[in-house]
Amino acid sequence: MGSKRYPPSAVKQQQFISTHIYGAVCPATGQTEALISPMLSIDMMEKHFQQISDATPSGRHAIAFKNYDDIVDQVSRGWNNFRHQVDQVKSLCKRDWANLITN
C-alpha cells in the first residue's frame, strides 16, 4: 500500500478585527457627526457625545438614543404623556388657525 496523502498544513487566521461607528445626524439639517473606534467603551461614547455637543449650535438641543429600542421607548413615553393631557390637546384645537372648516 502507498502512503496516504494529506493536504499541506495551513495556518488559520485566529484574530478578529472589529470597528465600531458612533454616528449622529441632525434630521433638520442633515449635518452628521461620526467617530470610528476599534472598541466599545464609555470613554469613546463620551467623546462622541462631546463631538455632538461641540457641533450643536448655541440655543439648539441634541438628543441621544442608545439604540432602536431606546428610540421606540422614548417616543412611546412621549406619546403616552401627550395623550393623557386631554385638556391641553383640546385647547390646541380651539385656536383660530386650527379651524379649517367653516359653516
Z-matrix of the N, CA and C atoms (Angstrom, degrees):
N
C 1 1.428
C 2 1.514 1 110.44
N 3 1.338 2 112.11 1 144.88
C 4 1.459 3 117.58 2 178.67
C 5 1.516 4 111.68 3 -82.18
N 6 1.308 5 114.82 4 167.12
C 7 1.464 6 119.02 5 179.11
C 8 1.524 7 109.78 6 -75.26
N 9 1.326 8 115.38 7 149.54
C 10 1.472 9 120.78 8 178.48
C 11 1.520 10 108.94 9 -75.08
N 12 1.324 11 114.94 10 142.06
C 13 1.469 12 119.60 11 177.81
C 14 1.522 13 109.00 12 -104.38
N 15 1.285 14 116.53 13 130.08
C 16 1.465 15 123.14 14 177.62
C 17 1.518 16 108.17 15 -115.23
N 18 1.320 17 116.21 16 147.90
C 19 1.463 18 117.09 17 175.58
C 20 1.523 19 109.79 18 -65.17
N 21 1.311 20 117.05 19 151.85
C 22 1.466 21 118.68 20 -179.76
C 23 1.529 22 111.19 21 -62.49
N 24 1.288 23 115.79 22 148.97
C 25 1.461 24 120.76 23 178.48
C 26 1.523 25 109.92 24 -67.21
N 27 1.296 26 114.85 25 142.58
C 28 1.470 27 120.07 26 177.40
C 29 1.524 28 108.46 27 -129.17
N 30 1.282 29 115.16 28 142.70
C 31 1.457 30 120.31 29 177.56
C 32 1.524 31 107.72 30 -83.11
N 33 1.319 32 116.05 31 125.18
C 34 1.453 33 120.40 32 178.20
C 35 1.524 34 109.30 33 -90.17
N 36 1.307 35 114.63 34 141.20
C 37 1.463 36 118.94 35 177.45
C 38 1.523 37 108.21 36 -71.78
N 39 1.306 38 117.33 37 125.30
C 40 1.453 39 122.33 38 -176.14
C 41 1.535 40 112.93 39 -109.86
N 42 1.299 41 117.56 40 -2.28
C 43 1.457 42 118.96 41 -177.67
C 44 1.525 43 110.46 42 -93.00
N 45 1.284 44 115.12 43 156.73
C 46 1.456 45 121.44 44 176.95
C 47 1.520 46 108.08 45 -123.98
N 48 1.302 47 115.74 46 136.69
C 49 1.459 48 120.59 47 178.75
C 50 1.520 49 107.41 48 -117.65
N 51 1.306 50 116.31 49 127.64
C 52 1.457 51 121.17 50 178.11
C 53 1.514 52 109.45 51 -123.86
N 54 1.300 53 115.28 52 146.03
C 55 1.450 54 121.68 53 173.50
C 56 1.516 55 106.85 54 -131.11
N 57 1.305 56 116.41 55 133.53
C 58 1.457 57 121.39 56 -178.82
C 59 1.518 58 108.23 57 -116.31
N 60 1.319 59 115.32 58 136.19
C 61 1.460 60 120.58 59 179.83
C 62 1.519 61 108.86 60 -114.50
N 63 1.308 62 115.64 61 122.75
C 64 1.455 63 121.79 62 171.61
C 65 1.529 64 104.88 63 -98.22
N 66 1.306 65 117.64 64 123.96
C 67 1.457 66 119.38 65 -176.24
C 68 1.506 67 112.33 66 -135.77
N 69 1.325 68 115.15 67 153.67
C 70 1.466 69 122.19 68 177.28
C 71 1.516 70 108.30 69 -147.49
N 72 1.337 71 115.58 70 148.20
C 73 1.460 72 120.90 71 176.97
C 74 1.524 73 108.84 72 -139.21
N 75 1.303 74 115.96 73 141.57
C 76 1.460 75 121.37 74 175.24
C 77 1.523 76 107.19 75 -87.98
N 78 1.350 77 118.39 76 117.31
C 79 1.457 78 119.48 77 -178.06
C 80 1.530 79 112.98 78 -66.14
N 81 1.325 80 117.62 79 -24.19
C 82 1.469 81 120.81 80 -178.31
C 83 1.525 82 112.25 81 -79.29
N 84 1.341 83 116.98 82 -39.83
C 85 1.467 84 120.19 83 -173.36
C 86 1.523 85 113.90 84 -111.42
N 87 1.333 86 116.46 85 -19.48
C 88 1.464 87 119.97 86 -176.12
C 89 1.519 88 113.00 87 83.28
N 90 1.336 89 117.97 88 0.70
C 91 1.467 90 121.25 89 178.70
C 92 1.529 91 108.97 90 -63.40
N 93 1.320 92 115.85 91 137.37
C 94 1.461 93 120.56 92 -178.82
C 95 1.521 94 111.12 93 -121.95
N 96 1.309 95 114.37 94 153.05
C 97 1.458 96 122.81 95 173.28
C 98 1.517 97 106.40 96 -136.60
N 99 1.315 98 117.56 97 139.70
C 100 1.458 99 120.46 98 179.96
C 101 1.520 100 110.39 99 -147.62
N 102 1.308 101 114.64 100 153.39
C 103 1.455 102 122.29 101 176.78
C 104 1.525 103 106.29 102 -137.63
N 105 1.314 104 116.95 103 126.30
C 106 1.466 105 121.96 104 178.85
C 107 1.524 106 107.29 105 -105.59
N 108 1.326 107 115.48 106 129.23
C 109 1.458 108 120.31 107 -173.99
C 110 1.524 109 110.52 108 -137.19
N 111 1.330 110 118.10 109 146.29
C 112 1.460 111 120.51 110 176.60
C 113 1.528 112 112.71 111 -78.29
N 114 1.352 113 117.18 112 -3.93
C 115 1.462 114 119.32 113 -177.33
C 116 1.526 115 110.70 114 -147.15
N 117 1.308 116 114.98 115 158.46
C 118 1.452 117 121.59 116 171.75
C 119 1.516 118 107.45 117 -96.67
N 120 1.314 119 115.98 118 128.48
C 121 1.462 120 118.25 119 178.42
C 122 1.526 121 109.28 120 -160.36
N 123 1.309 122 115.31 121 159.83
C 124 1.463 123 120.62 122 176.61
C 125 1.526 124 109.71 123 -62.36
N 126 1.324 125 116.70 124 -37.77
C 127 1.460 126 121.11 125 179.77
C 128 1.534 127 111.05 126 -60.38
N 129 1.332 128 116.72 127 -44.49
C 130 1.465 129 119.79 128 179.82
C 131 1.526 130 111.08 129 -67.97
N 132 1.334 131 117.18 130 -37.28
C 133 1.458 132 120.69 131 177.53
C 134 1.526 133 110.19 132 -64.76
N 135 1.325 134 117.28 133 -41.47
C 136 1.463 135 120.85 134 178.03
C 137 1.530 136 110.74 135 -64.34
N 138 1.324 137 117.34 136 -38.16
C 139 1.469 138 120.36 137 176.75
C 140 1.523 139 110.74 138 -63.66
N 141 1.332 140 116.53 139 -38.84
C 142 1.468 141 120.08 140 178.27
C 143 1.531 142 110.33 141 -67.37
N 144 1.330 143 117.30 142 -42.52
C 145 1.467 144 119.70 143 176.42
C 146 1.531 145 110.88 144 -60.02
N 147 1.332 146 116.95 145 -39.73
C 148 1.460 147 120.11 146 178.17
C 149 1.526 148 110.25 147 -65.43
N 150 1.326 149 117.09 148 -39.42
C 151 1.458 150 122.12 149 177.45
C 152 1.537 151 109.82 150 -60.69
N 153 1.320 152 117.19 151 -44.19
C 154 1.463 153 121.17 152 177.77
C 155 1.521 154 109.93 153 -64.07
N 156 1.318 155 116.62 154 -44.21
C 157 1.463 156 121.25 155 179.76
C 158 1.525 157 111.31 156 -60.23
N 159 1.314 158 116.61 157 -43.56
C 160 1.468 159 120.77 158 179.71
C 161 1.529 160 111.84 159 -64.70
N 162 1.332 161 116.91 160 -31.13
C 163 1.465 162 121.10 161 -177.45
C 164 1.529 163 112.81 162 -87.04
N 165 1.326 164 116.92 163 -13.42
C 166 1.470 165 120.47 164 -178.20
C 167 1.521 166 109.58 165 -82.08
N 168 1.347 167 117.49 166 121.51
C 169 1.461 168 119.86 167 -178.68
C 170 1.531 169 112.34 168 -60.91
N 171 1.321 170 115.74 169 151.57
C 172 1.463 171 121.76 170 177.55
C 173 1.525 172 109.54 171 -57.41
N 174 1.315 173 116.24 172 136.43
C 175 1.455 174 120.68 173 -179.61
C 176 1.518 175 113.81 174 87.97
N 177 1.326 176 118.33 175 -5.83
C 178 1.470 177 122.66 176 178.31
C 179 1.522 178 108.26 177 -106.04
N 180 1.314 179 116.52 178 167.21
C 181 1.462 180 121.57 179 -178.98
C 182 1.519 181 109.71 180 -126.62
N 183 1.315 182 115.96 181 148.18
C 184 1.463 183 122.11 182 175.05
C 185 1.522 184 107.81 183 -120.64
N 186 1.314 185 116.38 184 141.09
C 187 1.454 186 122.03 185 178.77
C 188 1.526 187 107.73 186 -119.74
N 189 1.309 188 116.18 187 133.99
C 190 1.466 189 120.19 188 -179.67
C 191 1.523 190 109.98 189 -113.76
N 192 1.316 191 115.81 190 138.89
C 193 1.457 192 122.58 191 176.08
C 194 1.513 193 108.90 192 -120.20
N 195 1.318 194 116.29 193 146.42
C 196 1.462 195 120.90 194 -179.38
C 197 1.529 196 112.17 195 -73.70
N 198 1.343 197 115.30 196 -41.01
C 199 1.463 198 120.06 197 -176.29
C 200 1.526 199 108.87 198 -167.12
N 201 1.318 200 116.79 199 -176.11
C 202 1.464 201 121.32 200 -177.91
C 203 1.533 202 111.57 201 -58.86
N 204 1.340 203 116.26 202 -43.76
C 205 1.464 204 119.68 203 -179.74
C 206 1.522 205 111.17 204 -61.71
N 207 1.326 206 117.25 205 -36.57
C 208 1.456 207 120.94 206 177.78
C 209 1.534 208 110.37 207 -64.67
N 210 1.333 209 117.08 208 -40.17
C 211 1.465 210 120.83 209 177.39
C 212 1.527 211 109.75 210 -60.73
N 213 1.332 212 116.84 211 -48.10
C 214 1.461 213 120.87 212 -179.64
C 215 1.528 214 110.32 213 -61.58
N 216 1.322 215 117.34 214 -43.43
C 217 1.474 216 120.72 215 179.22
C 218 1.526 217 111.54 216 -60.96
N 219 1.335 218 116.65 217 -45.75
C 220 1.464 219 120.24 218 -177.80
C 221 1.528 220 111.70 219 -67.24
N 222 1.328 221 117.17 220 -42.10
C 223 1.467 222 120.66 221 178.90
C 224 1.527 223 109.51 222 -66.00
N 225 1.315 224 118.10 223 -41.05
C 226 1.472 225 121.21 224 178.17
C 227 1.522 226 110.81 225 -62.96
N 228 1.318 227 116.93 226 -42.59
C 229 1.469 228 120.99 227 178.15
C 230 1.529 229 110.27 228 -61.76
N 231 1.329 230 116.49 229 -44.06
C 232 1.463 231 120.37 230 178.40
C 233 1.519 232 111.98 231 -62.99
N 234 1.335 233 116.64 232 -43.71
C 235 1.468 234 120.52 233 178.57
C 236 1.529 235 110.42 234 -62.10
N 237 1.325 236 117.56 235 -44.93
C 238 1.459 237 120.10 236 -179.48
C 239 1.520 238 111.77 237 -63.81
N 240 1.325 239 117.72 238 -37.83
C 241 1.472 240 120.28 239 175.41
C 242 1.519 241 110.22 240 -63.45
N 243 1.330 242 116.42 241 -43.80
C 244 1.464 243 121.68 242 -178.82
C 245 1.528 244 111.07 243 -62.61
N 246 1.326 245 117.32 244 -46.56
C 247 1.461 246 119.52 245 -174.68
C 248 1.521 247 113.07 246 -71.58
N 249 1.316 248 118.17 247 -15.41
C 250 1.468 249 120.66 248 176.81
C 251 1.534 250 111.97 249 -89.80
N 252 1.303 251 117.17 250 -0.67
C 253 1.466 252 121.64 251 177.94
C 254 1.533 253 108.85 252 -103.41
N 255 1.319 254 115.32 253 59.49
C 256 1.459 255 122.23 254 -172.47
C 257 1.526 256 111.94 255 -56.38
N 258 1.325 257 117.99 256 -46.80
C 259 1.465 258 120.65 257 -177.54
C 260 1.530 259 111.58 258 -62.30
N 261 1.313 260 117.34 259 -40.12
C 262 1.469 261 119.61 260 178.53
C 263 1.520 262 111.03 261 -66.57
N 264 1.315 263 117.05 262 -41.15
C 265 1.469 264 120.86 263 179.32
C 266 1.525 265 109.44 264 -63.66
N 267 1.335 266 117.34 265 -43.93
C 268 1.463 267 121.07 266 179.00
C 269 1.527 268 111.13 267 -62.80
N 270 1.328 269 116.97 268 -37.69
C 271 1.471 270 119.10 269 -179.98
C 272 1.531 271 111.35 270 -66.49
N 273 1.319 272 117.51 271 -30.27
C 274 1.467 273 120.11 272 176.65
C 275 1.526 274 111.02 273 -65.26
N 276 1.327 275 116.29 274 -31.90
C 277 1.466 276 120.95 275 -178.00
C 278 1.523 277 112.57 276 -78.93
N 279 1.315 278 117.95 277 -10.59
C 280 1.468 279 121.36 278 -178.38
C 281 1.523 280 112.48 279 -94.34
N 282 1.289 281 118.68 280 1.11
C 283 1.463 282 121.24 281 179.86
C 284 1.521 283 110.18 282 -76.60
N 285 1.314 284 116.28 283 148.82
C 286 1.462 285 121.18 284 -177.70
C 287 1.523 286 112.31 285 -56.38
N 288 1.335 287 117.29 286 -41.84
C 289 1.451 288 119.76 287 -177.43
C 290 1.522 289 112.50 288 -67.98
N 291 1.355 290 118.23 289 -17.40
C 292 1.454 291 121.47 290 -179.20
C 293 1.526 292 112.25 291 -88.36
N 294 1.325 293 118.18 292 -12.06
C 295 1.463 294 120.92 293 -178.45
C 296 1.532 295 108.91 294 -86.44
N 297 1.303 296 115.85 295 99.48
C 298 1.462 297 121.24 296 -177.63
C 299 1.518 298 112.39 297 -93.17
N 300 1.328 299 117.05 298 -18.03
C 301 1.466 300 120.79 299 -177.82
C 302 1.526 301 108.89 300 -108.78
N 303 1.317 302 115.08 301 129.95
C 304 1.469 303 119.90 302 176.88
C 305 1.520 304 108.63 303 -115.83
N 306 1.310 305 115.71 304 147.83
C 307 1.472 306 120.03 305 179.29
C 308 1.495 307 111.12 306 -93.32
